[in-house]
């Protein structure tokens, strides 16, 4: 919102020489954020009226002239000028060096094609009077030489504050200059001048009283959003252009002047913060105004000439025939004031914030009026607003006359004051200050709170204009005091606290451990992808997911929650495969499973992917995952595909699954993870040229469990163990792991491990030789030769049962 | 005799010089020092000498013998080293072929920059006795709005563009949404514990906002809350200053100004002196010298009540930190969209060793 300091000065004495930066900072620190300030008219004060004396062609450039002129003091000045309309004897505006023009250009001494120019002669555009103009401004012959343009145009220097609307969300009282002035008065420590006090109001009521019956009567339906509706009729109005002062003020706050009557309604709104509406009374049919909710859908053309679709429940202001105004938002084209208007009807009303907001949001129609009403305005300001409006109408159209009695309908207007009791101790305790009672009382009083009460306890009466959704409890009063004394004046203090051990929660520890391991030990890079995915990607992956869908997604590519990290990973891998010949990456993130009972089941998943453009990284991946589980102290085994036992994280029948490179992970008894290499067919769809292996682990079930290292110390064995190395020959298709599996059937308690020593493939003979090592240890005795012999025989005969024989020499 | 010994020694030396094999050296040793060697022969001749001659010649012979043995040992050592070195040369590896000059295999692991900065901040708060909490991303209106003093149709709901979910059955009253701020954890945190307490809650939040270089629909925040007997604005400023000092590793000038957030009262915006221009005014701080960094304030009594805490007995402060903004400031990252796009060219710049 734009606030004019010149306007504020109607209500507060502010030194003309005040440091504007300082004032801006005071306002930002004490009231609301000033987004920027703009000095208006500063340049006009330096730009003066000049007379052209000579004009000659620039020696170097055809289109430029060297112009000699003076500003009345004998001294001849010279500039380079490109304007086609420059001629000897003309009066124009001269900006000397150092002036900053509204377009941002600061005039500096500079040579134009070799000739020094001492400033410039200005166009209307350069003066800031119009958006576009041709040639320099031509002033009447009698324009006084040397006079500043500010004086000549009877303008005032002004400082415009652009205040962030969001920081005024809770302050309906600050949506007009008068309310703002109350804050300025406090900031510069001056008294607020209130020209619209109670005695003024009484005076006005008497002055504009006419006991004849009103030409327009009012009926408010209680079901409507109306909180009160005043209306009064005036006749003999002369519609015309507004005077300069009024136009200038509206322009200063960004409003376009239209005609004196419309301008008055805008002016009063910007002054007192309460919107109002003025009708052409002759366009109100039937002599009555009816405020009600629409019964049914209806189209309505608003003042901006757009057709709006209204629905049942929208509150409208109707005459005998039709809706005239969309309550609290905008008037209709059918009843606005025009040049032809002779009689008017002034409406000052209040509306329920919630309903105004709903309608305005639905229509996408935000107006100066609706943005004020949706903050919850104070009904007690209506009469003041009405009489201020009449005052101005009478001033600008002196022959106007009030006809008929002031009309009102709606709830009985009264303010039942909010009283808040607060102790000085509490104020100081919450702020961390040592304020004296007098200081607190002074601040609250300056903000027009009424303070009573004894000693430590203050009974604070909230003024009506702060009582609509703004000041409700003691915390709100503490804020008033805090912001006025300045938060920067509160000394930071470290609190005295109990000592309590804190540590990360199990889930955070698990995430940290996984990241640490994969980064430090797995050489993998952590990535993050969007938790929302779209149909296009899912279709490309041939992923069918029953997922949570967003109502208002920003794009179809992110319109539902992911139920797997895989699609995002594939998209990322496709991108990274183009830039890297190999990579290792991982994502630790949530997936969102629809849940009948709780709507959603958010689960922590880990996706690790290894890529190499030329060879399989599958074993490296699975080894890394195995070591990861060891590191995080969670027992897990990679297990082969089983028709009955499926994993819970990825459909094993998915087309992206590799026929051979595949494991499930049994984690603490349940199959909570899997690893595979992406099937070349799917890799082709994503234009992934090499081999991409990935693993998915669902961490949710053990994320909150505490994990204890399972290391158990055993004393070193006192007796030596023994190894039995032997080589068997198996078909090429048999996996080394299958042979180990057979060995597990040998039950000899002294066997501590079986392991693969070496594998030698003889592809031409379709066979391979596997060298195995079985280790024996008896912690209580030396192993006897006989025992070893018989054990070895047992092992070999167990293998023999599966047709696995020793390698023939 | 002495001359004879000297010439024998030089003869031995020249015999060894061309030899390169251990076996040849040993056979040379036998020729000179063996039982039938040249030295033995001289030794034998000593037997027929007078005791005086023995006294002078004996030590000379022994000295020559020792000298020969020493030369021999040196030669043997030399040959052994030569042999080993020859072998090493054959096995020589290219010691320049380190991972970091290879196109493959030179990859370091690395954390997401968010993880790095989040951990730093968590460590600061853990050291000051704050717990670190977590919560759901899919929330209901109660936790995201109502309990935070933002009733339905409160204009503040407009300030935060919310993603809403389709619900399987359309007549459900409680609507589900993606949390728009980590302030939801204030409620969850309060309901789960009794005061006094203090915690932070870093996490992902969602806003239905068009994305550009500085706006994301998915980004990370860090919420903080402390509730105790006499927690004050003075304490809040103390913690914020301490936090910023730890994050930026230097004293940072801050200012607190009124800011409106329904869940705090009084509410503030905390600005820091622009670190780019030191407060002189630049494009980053929009010429104001200040950068808006974190909203904070004293917990609104209604919010304490929603967390089952009596506002007459307890008070507290809360703050929210734009984690991603901080990450961008730390590394000078110019586009927030890199955080979620899965492009390793971005992430690999943050490797940890």
Interface residues (C-beta under 8 A of the other chain):
Chain A: X28 X29 X30 X31 X32 X33 X36 X166 X167 X168 X169 X170 X171 X353 X354 X357 X358 X361 X374 X375 X429 X430 X431 X432 X433 X473 X474 X475 X476 X478 X479 X482 X483 X487 X488 X490 X491 X492 X493 X494 X495 X497 X498 X499 X500 X502 X503 X504 X505 X507 X508 X512 X515 X518 X519 X520 X521 X522 X523 X524 X525 X526 X527 X528 X529 X530 X531 X532 X548 X549 X550 X551 X552 X553 X554 X558 X561 X568 X569 X571 X572 X575 X576 X579 X580 X581 X582 X583 X584 X585 X590 X592 X594 X599 X600 X602 X612
Chain B: X103 X104 X105 X107 X108 X109 X110 X111 X112 X114 X115 X119 X122 X126 X129 X130 X131 X132 X133 X134 X136 X137 X138 X153 X155 X156 X158 X159 X163 X164 X165 X166 X167 X168 X176 X178 X196 X198 X204 X206 X208 X209 X210 X211 X217 X218 X228 X230 X231 X232 X233 X234 X235 X237 X238 X241 X242 X255 X256 X257 X258 X259 X260 X262 X265 X266 X267 X268 X269 X286 X298 X300 X301 X302 X311 X315 X339 X340 X341 X342 X343 X344 X345 X347 X348 X351 X352 X353
